[in-house]
Amino acid sequence: MENVKLNNGLTCPVVGIGTFMLSPADAENSVREALKMGYRLIDTANAYVNERAVGRGMKESGVARGEIFLSTKLWPSEYENENAVDETLERLGVDYVDLLYIHQPAGNWLAGYRQLEKAYKEGKAKSIGISNFEGKYIASLETKWEIAPQFIQVEAHPYFTQKELRRTLDKYGIRLMSWYPLGHGDKSLINEPIFAELGKKYGKTPAQVILRWHTQMGFVVIPGSKNVDHIRDNLNILDFTLTDEEMAKIAGLDKNERYYHRTDAQLVQFAAWKPSFEKE
């Protein structure tokens, strides 16, 4: 496994398993199987309502807790709940997480960030992050944080490489974790001729070439799947390296266009929505 070094000295695997949109049964299965085949990074969230299942999958895998980099996110409804961190740890069945995010810049997000800083100081979160905090949100947080985040999780792929955001990230050594890494199933990205051409050269699928591009950009990537073969393929990307010339060619695809456009009205809805957490 390759790792990236974080701005607090910790390391994080470059490839992990994401659990967005996975039912508890699928999340449990995917996490267990992913860990058995060599994954060491797992990403979940309060809002995915599968944290208990993720915790079960970890235990069933037989992999020691200390070998796993576990990431989760507080949802806006939890930002002012002073027990949110402990309740999250209880659902996961762990006494710390390796990375704790605030999920959206909605509601009282500064209270949420203060919870992260407190959890960090108490050892309940080994590193902290912000998710979907681009533009004015990271600019505002930058003036208020006591501890700079180690990660930001945002949409990123060859059509949208977060060039502007990365200028701020580079200033603080904040790492980028990509969601929609393959362009949200948009066939036009995966069917770009460059990926088929490079796939042929390296004996890889276009998706594997794109995932490798992410890691060579310095991004951490967390593709999710309930299909064990896809989970295996997504990990099988570290045995080849794209050349500088090939990376430059892929850079030519950047349209600075995202797939997901969040509105202010959605942020209001996010703040009002409370996940129905698993009971057991």
N, C-alpha and C positions, 0 to 999 in steps of 0.2 A: 504494500500500500504506500502511496505517496502522501505526504502531509504538507500542510501550510503552517507557517509559524504565525502566531497571533501577536498583537501589540502588547500583550501581558506576559509573553514568554511561553505560553502553552502551544501545543500543536493540535491540529484537527485534520482528519483524513480528507482528501480531496473529493472523494465520491462517497455518497451515502444513500440510504433508502428513505424516500419521502412517503408520508402516509396520508396526504391530502386526498379527500374523497374516498378513502377506504373505510368500509364498514368495520366494526370491531373484529368480526371473525376474519376478514381479509387482512386487517392490520396485524393481528396476532400471528397469522400464518406467514405473511410477508416478512415481518421482523424476525421471526424465528429462523426461517429459511435463509434470509439474507445474512444473518449473523453466522449461521453454520457454514455458508460458502465464502466467508471472509470479509464481509462488510463490517465496519466498526463505527459508522456514523448513522444515527437514526434521528429523523426529524418528525415531530408531531406538534400539536397545539391544543389548547383548551377547546378551540372552536371545531376541531376535527372530531371531537367527542369519541376518541378512541384511545385515550391515554392509559386507561386500565388494561386494555388489550395489548398495547405496546409493552407495558410492564410485564404482562404475562409472557409475551413472545420473547422478551429478553431472558426471563428466568428459564423458559423451556429450551432455549438455545444451548444452555450449558456454558456460554461464554461468561467469563468473570466480569462483574460490574466495572471494575477498574480498567478493563480493556475497551469499554464502550464509550463513545462520545455521544451523549444524549442531549438533544436539543428540543425545547418546547417553547410555547408562546402564551403569554397572558392575553386574554381577550379584553377589550375595553370595558365590558361590564364588571370586570374584576379589578380594575385599576385602583378603585377606592376601597376595595375589600382588603382589610389589613391581614386577613388570613389566606389571601389568594395563593401565595407562594407555598405555604405549608399544605394547603388543600391540593395543589397541583402535585407536589411531591408524594402526597398520600395516594393519589390516584395512580401515579406511576409506580408506586411501591419502592421508592428510592429515598435516600436521605440528602441527595444533592443532584443537580443537573449540571452538565458540562457547559450548557449554553441556555440562557433564558432571555427571550425576546419580549418586547411589547409588540403586539401584532399589527395594530393600525393606529395612525395619528388621529384617533377619534376620542370623544369624551375628554376626561381629565388625564390626557396622556402624560403630563408632567408628573402627576401623582404615580402613574404607572412606572415611569422611569425611576422615580425615587425608590419605588419598591425593588426595582432591579439592583440599584446601587446598594440598598440595605442587604439584599440577599447575597450580593457579591462580598460585602464586608463580613457577613456571617458565615461564609463558606457554603451557602445553600446553592449558589450558582457560581461555577468556576470561571465563567465568562458571560458577558451580557451583550444584547443586540437589539437592533431596531428593525422592524419589518415594514416595508412600504412607506418609509420616511424620506421620500425624495424632495428635492426643491426647497420650498419655503420651510418645510417641516424640519429637515436636518439643519437648515440655516438657523432656525429658532432654537432647536435643541442644543446646538453647538455653543450657544451663549449661556446655557443653563446647566449643562452637565458638570458634575463633580468628577465622575469617572467616565472617560471616553469609551464608547462601545467597542467591542472586538469585531462585531459583525453587523452587516446590514443584509437583509434578505429582500430582494427585489426581482422583478422581471428582467431577464437578460438572455440574449441569444444572438446569433450573427446578424440578424436584422436590426437589433437594438442592443448596443454594447454598453450603454450607460456611460458614454464618454464624459459628459458634463459632471455627473455624480462622482465619477472616479477621481476627478481633481480634488474634491473634498476628502474622499476616502484616503487618497495617497498622503494627504497632509498629516493624517492621524494614524496611518497604518491600519485602517479599518478594512477587513476582508469582505468580499462580496459573495453571498450565497445565492445562486440563481434559481428562480422558479420560472416555469414555462421554458425550460432549457432547450426544448426541441421545437419551440414555436407553437405550443398549444395544439399539437396535432395538425397544424396547417401544412398541407402537402407541398405548397410552393417552396417553403424553406427546405424541407427534407429532400425535395426533388431538384434542388439546384445542381446543375451538372458537376460542379466542383466536388461535391460530396460523393457522388457515384464514382468519379474519376479517382479520388483519393482512396475511397473504399476498395476499389479494384487493386490499386497499388499495394495497399497494406493488408488486404484480406479482411476488411471490416465492412460493416453496414454503414450507410450514410448517417444513421443515428449515432453509431459509435464514434464516427469521425467528429460529429458536432460535439458530443460529450467530451472528447479529447481536447477539442478546441477550447472549451470552457476551462479545463484544468490548466492548459498552457497559457491561458489569459490570466491565470492566478486566481480564478474563481473556484468556489466549492460547488459541487452540483449534486442535487438530491432527487433524481428521477424516481417517481413512484410507480408501482405496478403491483397487481395481484397475480400476475403471470410469472411463475418461477423461472421460465426460460428467459423472459425479458429481463428479470432481475439479474440473472447470471450474465446476460449480454451487456447490461449496463455497467457491470463491474469490470468486464473484460476489455478495458480500454487503455491499460497502463503498460502494454507491451510494445507500443510503437510511439514514435514522436514525429509530429509534423515539423517540417523544416521552416525556417524563417520566411522563405519565399512562399511556401504554402499558407502560412499564417497571414502573410500580406495579401495573398489572393482572397482569402476568406474575409479579410478586413474590408475588401472592396464591396462586399454585400451589404454593409451597414447602411440602412435607410433612415436610421434614427426614428424608427416607427415601432410603437408598442402595440400589443394585441389588446391589453386590458386598460380601459380608461375608467378610472374611478371618479365619481362625482362627489361634490360636497353633500348632496342629498343622501348618498350612500353612507358617508361618514356619520351622518346623524342616525341613520338606521342601524349602523354597526354599534353605535354607543347604546342604543336602546335594546338591542337583541341580547338575550342571555342564553348561552348554550344549556341544553338539557343534559347535564353530565351523566355518564354511566353510573348506575348505583353499585354495580358489582362487576 
